[in-house]
Amino acid sequence: MILFDQHTHSRCSPDSDAPLRDMAEAARDHGMSLICFTDHFDMDDDRTGHCAPTWPERWPDVVREMEALLADPPAGIEIRWGMELGEIHHDPATAAKAAAAPELDFVLGSLHNLRDTPDFYHIRYSSLEECETYNRAYLRELAELAEQECFDSMAHMGYTSRYMIRRGFRAEITADRYRDELAEIFRRLIRGGRGVEVNTSGLREGQSTFPDPSALSLYRDLGGEIVTVGSDAHTPRDAGIGVKEAYQLLQSLGFRYVARFTKRKPDFVRIDG
């Protein structure tokens, strides 16, 4: 298998202090042939959920960091330059400007919070019913996000579950519980030529991938073909972790290819290649 990790973070993200070179070398040492840096650019403040994009002032620093790495890349691994754009549909104009940066190979679209609501990380869940209410609101906003044109693959569908499970609530977003909502999101992504990420961060906590296998199976049944895989690593220790297992899961579900993005264009690489 030729393994690509297309969701990683570095000190160019607010929630990581990892040097880019350390991340790339760790991904290589963990068996990756390619790493794509997708540092965070959210449209909202994570504690209030109010629109407060940081892209314009932070982007020059990212350019300096990435250009330095690309000028002297580590041996044995390909480097791609990406971005994780959060809450695109909360400020589509700013998000579109960010995604139009000519340096970018790949853009993930993600959702970390509802409108005017803190990041799901900050919420202290108190019941399964509350979790399910948040999940349905999250899926409604993902359907809005799916209509946006400035991203290539939807990141970590099921992000809410990560924190609900930590609080003791089994509130996974599965095709059994949320089939209609997931199907609508997938149909919109497929219609727009955008893909779905298999995010392996949950595997490091004894959870499932995001989306979970039942949702991925639904995506395939609906005709979904564009799939990317990412560790969502914020430290060298986690770079590339779970990617091989995600490939094996995809193969077991009938997927034959993963997509690798260069200058916003996918090419399809056989999982068993």
C-alpha positions as CSV (number, residue, x, y, z in Angstrom):
1,M,0.0,0.0,0.0
2,I,1.2,3.5,-0.8
3,L,0.1,5.5,2.2
4,F,-0.9,9.2,2.2
5,D,-1.6,11.3,5.2
6,Q,-3.6,14.3,4.0
7,H,-4.7,15.9,7.3
8,T,-1.9,17.1,9.6
9,H,-1.2,20.1,11.7
10,S,1.9,22.0,12.7
11,R,2.9,25.1,14.6
12,C,1.1,27.0,11.9
13,S,-2.1,25.9,13.6
14,P,-3.2,27.5,16.9
15,D,-3.5,24.2,18.6
16,S,-0.1,22.7,17.7
17,D,3.6,23.6,18.4
18,A,5.1,20.9,16.1
19,P,7.7,22.0,13.6
20,L,6.8,21.1,10.0
21,R,10.0,19.2,9.4
22,D,9.4,17.1,12.5
23,M,5.9,16.2,11.3
24,A,7.1,15.3,7.9
25,E,10.0,13.1,9.1
26,A,7.7,11.4,11.6
27,A,5.1,10.6,8.9
28,R,7.8,9.1,6.8
29,D,9.1,7.0,9.6
30,H,5.5,5.8,10.2
31,G,5.3,4.5,6.7
32,M,3.8,7.5,4.8
33,S,4.8,8.3,1.2
34,L,3.1,11.7,1.3
35,I,2.1,14.2,3.9
36,C,-0.2,17.2,3.4
37,F,-0.1,20.0,5.9
38,T,-3.7,21.2,6.5
39,D,-3.3,23.9,9.2
40,H,-6.4,25.4,10.7
41,F,-8.1,28.4,9.4
42,D,-11.5,28.7,11.0
43,M,-14.1,31.3,10.3
44,D,-15.3,31.4,13.9
45,D,-13.8,32.0,17.3
46,D,-13.7,28.5,19.0
47,R,-15.0,29.7,22.4
48,T,-17.9,31.9,21.3
49,G,-18.7,30.7,17.8
50,H,-18.8,34.2,16.6
51,C,-17.4,34.9,13.1
52,A,-13.8,36.0,13.5
53,P,-11.6,34.7,10.7
54,T,-7.9,34.8,11.2
55,W,-6.8,33.9,7.7
56,P,-5.6,37.3,6.4
57,E,-3.2,38.0,9.3
58,R,-1.9,34.5,9.7
59,W,-1.4,33.5,6.1
60,P,2.0,35.3,5.6
61,D,3.5,33.3,8.4
62,V,2.3,30.0,7.0
63,V,3.8,30.9,3.6
64,R,7.2,31.6,5.2
65,E,7.1,28.3,7.1
66,M,6.0,26.2,4.1
67,E,8.3,27.8,1.6
68,A,11.2,27.1,3.9
69,L,10.3,23.4,4.1
70,L,9.7,23.1,0.4
71,A,13.0,24.7,-0.4
72,D,14.8,22.0,1.7
73,P,12.4,19.0,2.0
74,P,13.2,15.9,4.1
75,A,14.2,12.9,2.0
76,G,11.8,10.0,1.5
77,I,8.4,11.8,1.6
78,E,6.4,14.0,-0.7
79,I,5.1,17.3,0.7
80,R,1.8,18.8,-0.2
81,W,0.4,22.2,1.0
82,G,-3.1,22.3,2.2
83,M,-5.5,24.0,4.5
84,E,-8.4,23.0,6.8
85,L,-11.1,25.6,6.4
86,G,-13.6,25.5,9.3
87,E,-17.1,26.8,9.1
88,I,-16.9,27.8,5.5
89,H,-20.6,28.5,5.2
90,H,-20.5,31.0,8.1
91,D,-18.3,33.4,6.0
92,P,-18.3,32.1,2.4
93,A,-16.5,35.1,1.0
94,T,-13.5,35.0,3.3
95,A,-13.3,31.2,3.0
96,A,-13.3,31.4,-0.8
97,K,-10.5,34.0,-0.7
98,A,-8.4,31.7,1.5
99,A,-9.0,28.7,-0.6
100,A,-8.0,30.6,-3.7
101,A,-4.4,30.9,-2.6
102,P,-2.4,29.5,-5.6
103,E,0.1,27.6,-3.4
104,L,-2.6,25.2,-2.2
105,D,-2.8,21.6,-3.2
106,F,-5.8,20.6,-1.1
107,V,-8.5,22.1,1.0
108,L,-10.5,20.3,3.7
109,G,-13.9,21.6,4.7
110,S,-14.7,21.1,8.3
111,L,-17.2,22.1,11.0
112,H,-16.1,22.5,14.6
113,N,-19.0,24.5,16.0
114,L,-22.6,25.6,15.2
115,R,-23.3,29.3,14.5
116,D,-22.7,31.4,17.6
117,T,-22.0,28.3,19.7
118,P,-18.6,27.2,21.1
119,D,-16.6,24.4,19.5
120,F,-18.0,21.0,20.4
121,Y,-14.8,20.5,22.3
122,H,-15.8,23.1,24.9
123,I,-19.4,21.8,25.5
124,R,-20.1,19.9,28.7
125,Y,-22.7,17.4,27.6
126,S,-25.1,16.2,30.2
127,S,-27.4,13.7,28.5
128,L,-27.7,11.4,25.5
129,E,-30.8,13.5,24.4
130,E,-28.7,16.7,24.4
131,C,-26.0,14.9,22.4
132,E,-28.6,13.8,19.8
133,T,-30.0,17.3,19.5
134,Y,-26.5,18.6,18.9
135,N,-25.8,15.9,16.4
136,R,-28.8,16.7,14.3
137,A,-28.0,20.4,14.3
138,Y,-24.4,19.5,13.3
139,L,-25.6,17.4,10.4
140,R,-27.9,20.2,9.2
141,E,-25.0,22.5,9.1
142,L,-22.8,19.9,7.3
143,A,-25.5,19.8,4.6
144,E,-25.0,23.6,4.2
145,L,-21.2,23.1,4.2
146,A,-21.6,20.5,1.5
147,E,-23.0,23.1,-0.9
148,Q,-19.9,25.3,-0.7
149,E,-17.5,25.1,-3.7
150,C,-14.2,26.1,-2.2
151,F,-13.1,22.8,-0.6
152,D,-12.1,19.3,-1.9
153,S,-13.0,16.9,0.8
154,M,-15.2,17.0,3.9
155,A,-13.2,16.5,7.1
156,H,-14.0,14.3,10.1
157,M,-17.7,13.8,9.7
158,G,-18.8,12.7,13.2
159,Y,-16.5,15.2,15.0
160,T,-19.1,15.7,17.7
161,S,-18.9,12.1,18.8
162,R,-15.2,12.5,19.8
163,Y,-16.2,14.7,22.7
164,M,-19.5,13.2,23.6
165,I,-17.9,9.8,24.0
166,R,-15.2,11.3,26.2
167,R,-18.1,12.6,28.4
168,G,-19.5,9.0,28.6
169,F,-22.3,9.3,26.0
170,R,-22.4,6.8,23.1
171,A,-23.7,9.3,20.6
172,E,-21.9,8.1,17.5
173,I,-23.2,9.4,14.1
174,T,-24.0,6.1,12.3
175,A,-26.1,5.2,9.3
176,D,-28.5,3.4,11.6
177,R,-29.3,6.5,13.6
178,Y,-28.9,9.3,11.0
179,R,-29.3,7.6,7.6
180,D,-31.4,10.3,6.0
181,E,-29.2,13.2,7.2
182,L,-26.0,11.5,6.1
183,A,-27.5,10.5,2.7
184,E,-28.4,14.1,2.0
185,I,-24.9,15.3,2.8
186,F,-23.3,12.6,0.7
187,R,-25.6,13.4,-2.3
188,R,-24.7,17.0,-2.1
189,L,-21.0,16.2,-2.0
190,I,-21.2,13.7,-4.9
191,R,-23.2,16.2,-7.0
192,G,-20.6,18.9,-6.4
193,G,-17.6,16.6,-7.1
194,R,-16.3,16.8,-3.6
195,G,-15.0,13.9,-1.4
196,V,-15.2,12.5,2.1
197,E,-12.2,12.2,4.4
198,V,-11.6,9.1,6.5
199,N,-10.2,10.7,9.7
200,T,-8.3,8.3,11.8
201,S,-8.0,10.4,15.0
202,G,-10.8,8.3,16.7
203,L,-8.7,5.1,16.4
204,R,-6.1,6.6,18.7
205,E,-8.8,6.9,21.5
206,G,-10.4,3.5,20.9
207,Q,-13.2,5.0,18.9
208,S,-14.1,4.5,15.2
209,T,-12.9,6.5,12.2
210,F,-14.8,9.7,11.3
211,P,-17.1,8.9,9.5
212,D,-17.7,5.5,11.0
213,P,-17.8,2.4,8.7
214,S,-21.6,2.4,8.4
215,A,-21.6,5.9,7.1
216,L,-18.7,5.2,4.7
217,S,-20.7,2.2,3.4
218,L,-23.7,4.4,2.8
219,Y,-21.5,6.9,0.9
220,R,-20.3,4.1,-1.4
221,D,-23.8,2.8,-1.9
222,L,-24.8,6.3,-3.1
223,G,-22.0,6.4,-5.6
224,G,-19.3,8.2,-3.7
225,E,-15.9,7.6,-5.0
226,I,-13.6,10.4,-3.8
227,V,-12.0,9.4,-0.5
228,T,-9.1,11.0,1.3
229,V,-7.4,9.7,4.5
230,G,-5.9,11.8,7.2
231,S,-4.6,11.3,10.8
232,D,-5.5,14.8,12.0
233,A,-2.2,14.6,13.8
234,H,-1.1,17.6,15.8
235,T,2.1,16.0,17.1
236,P,4.9,14.0,15.4
237,R,3.9,11.0,17.5
238,D,0.5,10.8,15.8
239,A,1.6,11.6,12.2
240,G,0.4,8.8,9.9
241,I,-1.1,6.8,12.7
242,G,-4.2,4.8,11.7
243,V,-3.8,5.6,8.0
244,K,-3.0,2.0,7.0
245,E,-5.9,0.7,9.1
246,A,-8.2,3.2,7.3
247,Y,-7.0,1.9,3.9
248,Q,-7.8,-1.6,5.0
249,L,-11.3,-0.5,6.2
250,L,-11.9,1.2,2.8
251,Q,-10.9,-1.9,1.0
252,S,-13.2,-4.1,3.1
253,L,-16.1,-1.8,2.2
254,G,-15.4,-2.1,-1.5
255,F,-13.5,1.1,-2.2
256,R,-10.6,0.5,-4.6
257,Y,-8.9,3.9,-4.7
258,V,-7.9,6.8,-2.5
259,A,-7.6,10.3,-3.9
260,R,-4.3,12.3,-3.8
261,F,-4.6,16.0,-4.4
262,T,-2.1,18.2,-6.2
263,K,-3.0,21.8,-7.0
264,R,-6.6,21.1,-6.1
265,K,-6.8,18.2,-8.6
266,P,-7.3,14.6,-7.6
267,D,-5.6,11.6,-9.0
268,F,-6.7,8.1,-7.9
269,V,-4.3,5.6,-6.4
270,R,-5.2,2.0,-6.0
271,I,-5.5,1.0,-2.3
272,D,-3.7,-2.2,-3.0
273,G,-1.0,-0.6,-5.1
